Amino acid sequence: MAYRLNQKKKSLLVAIHVIAVASWIGGTLGMLLLGLYLQSAENGEQLAYTLSSMEIIDENLLKYPALLSLLTGILLSVWTQWGLVKHYWVVIKLVLTVVTIMLGILYLNDWTASLGVLIEDTGLAALRSGQFRSTWLSIMIMGSFNLFCLVFMVFITYFKPFGKMKKKRAGSAS
């Protein structure tokens, strides 16, 4: 029989998971708000400082909470009755979590870094650059997508829609 959490351990793991998800959502909101604020910078220093704040949020309120959410979510699903692949809502959350993490790793870090270089090189003039506008828009779209995914995952956690995964019968032809 597989390991199952007792109620105290489950409650502790759920609390850690909820705190991690709340931090991830807060970090995503912070990135979006600072991203909007970038457009209203009045000088190069303000632009650089705002982007620097975004990078700090990315490092501390996106990466680590996202990874902790993934880890605690996997542990909760395998150590409780839900299972990792028994219910559609759990599989959807797992896929969306991995997708949002990978998008952050593959794109968001590079985009904020490239804006940093552009701002360092051109200061406030960066705001008029096509590269800045394109990268900024990409960050805003990505942040909005991530926020949508996170909010959607919160809702399906509570409503648990879509039912159980269908089991394939042994010996049936594919």
C-alpha positions in Angstrom: 0.0 0.0 0.0 1.2 3.5 -0.9 2.2 6.0 1.8 -0.6 8.2 3.0 -0.3 11.4 5.0 -2.0 11.6 8.4 -4.2 14.6 8.9 -1.6 16.8 10.7 1.0 16.2 8.0 -1.5 16.8 5.2 -2.7 20.0 6.8 0.9 21.2 7.1 1.7 20.3 3.5 -1.6 22.0 2.3 -0.6 25.2 4.2 2.8 25.3 2.6 1.2 24.7 -0.8 -1.3 27.5 -0.3 1.4 29.9 0.9 3.6 29.1 -2.1 0.7 29.5 -4.5 -0.4 32.8 -2.9 3.2 34.0 -3.1 3.4 33.0 -6.8 0.1 34.8 -7.5 1.3 37.9 -5.6 4.6 37.9 -7.5 2.8 37.6 -10.8 0.6 40.6 -9.9 3.6 42.5 -8.7 5.4 41.9 -12.1 2.3 43.0 -14.0 1.9 46.2 -11.9 5.6 47.1 -12.2 5.4 46.3 -15.9 2.6 48.8 -16.3 4.6 51.3 -14.2 7.6 51.0 -16.5 5.6 52.8 -19.2 5.3 55.9 -17.0 8.9 56.2 -16.0 10.1 59.8 -16.0 13.8 59.2 -16.2 16.3 56.5 -16.9 17.0 55.8 -13.2 13.3 55.3 -12.4 13.1 52.9 -15.4 16.2 51.0 -14.3 15.0 50.8 -10.7 11.5 49.5 -11.7 13.0 46.8 -13.9 15.4 45.9 -11.1 12.4 45.5 -8.8 10.8 43.2 -11.4 14.0 41.1 -11.5 13.9 40.7 -7.7 10.3 39.7 -7.8 11.0 37.2 -10.6 13.8 35.7 -8.6 12.1 35.5 -5.2 8.3 35.6 -5.7 8.0 33.6 -9.0 10.8 31.0 -9.2 10.9 29.6 -5.7 7.2 29.7 -4.9 6.5 28.1 -8.3 8.9 25.3 -7.7 7.6 24.8 -4.1 4.0 24.8 -5.5 5.0 22.1 -8.0 6.7 20.0 -5.4 4.0 20.3 -2.7 1.3 19.7 -5.3 3.0 16.5 -6.5 3.5 15.3 -2.9 -0.2 16.1 -2.0 -1.5 14.2 -5.0 0.6 11.1 -4.5 0.3 11.0 -0.7 -3.5 11.5 -0.6 -6.5 9.9 -2.2 -6.4 12.2 -5.3 -3.4 10.5 -7.0 -1.3 12.2 -9.7 -3.2 10.9 -12.7 -6.6 9.7 -11.3 -8.5 12.9 -11.8 -8.5 15.3 -14.7 -8.3 18.4 -12.5 -5.0 17.2 -10.9 -3.5 16.4 -14.3 -4.6 19.8 -15.6 -3.0 21.6 -12.6 0.2 19.6 -13.1 0.4 20.4 -16.8 -0.4 24.2 -16.3 2.1 24.4 -13.4 4.9 22.9 -15.5 4.0 25.0 -18.6 4.0 28.3 -16.6 7.3 27.4 -14.9 8.9 26.5 -18.2 7.6 29.6 -19.9 9.2 31.7 -17.1 12.5 29.8 -17.3 12.7 29.9 -21.1 11.4 33.4 -21.8 10.6 35.7 -18.9 14.1 35.7 -17.5 15.6 36.5 -20.9 13.1 39.2 -21.6 13.7 41.1 -18.3 17.4 40.7 -18.8 17.3 42.1 -22.3 15.2 45.1 -21.1 17.9 45.6 -18.5 20.6 45.8 -21.0 18.6 48.1 -23.3 17.8 50.4 -20.4 21.5 50.4 -19.3 22.6 51.3 -22.8 20.0 53.9 -23.7 18.3 55.1 -20.5 14.8 56.6 -20.8 15.2 56.6 -24.6 14.6 52.8 -24.3 10.9 53.5 -24.0 10.7 54.7 -27.6 12.5 51.6 -28.9 10.6 49.0 -30.8 12.6 46.3 -29.1 11.5 47.7 -25.7 7.8 47.8 -26.7 7.9 44.3 -28.2 9.7 42.8 -25.2 7.5 44.7 -22.7 4.3 43.5 -24.5 5.6 39.9 -24.4 6.2 40.2 -20.6 2.8 41.7 -20.1 1.1 39.0 -22.1 3.1 36.2 -20.4 2.3 37.7 -17.0 -1.4 37.9 -17.8 -1.4 34.3 -19.1 0.4 33.1 -16.0 -2.1 34.9 -13.8 -5.0 33.4 -15.7 -3.5 29.9 -15.3 -2.9 30.4 -11.6 -6.4 31.7 -10.9 -7.9 28.9 -13.0 -5.9 26.4 -11.0 -7.3 27.8 -7.7 -10.8 27.4 -9.0 -10.4 23.9 -10.2 -8.8 23.0 -6.9 -12.0 23.9 -5.1 -14.6 22.7 -7.7 -12.7 19.6 -8.8 -14.4 19.5 -12.2 -14.1 17.0 -15.1 -14.3 13.8 -13.1 -12.0 10.8 -13.0 -9.6 9.7 -15.7 -10.9 6.7 -17.6 -8.9 3.6 -17.0 -7.8 1.6 -20.1 -8.9 -2.1 -19.8 -6.1 -4.6 -19.8 -6.1 -6.7 -23.0 -8.2 -4.2 -25.0 -6.9 -3.4 -28.5 -5.7 0.1 -29.2 
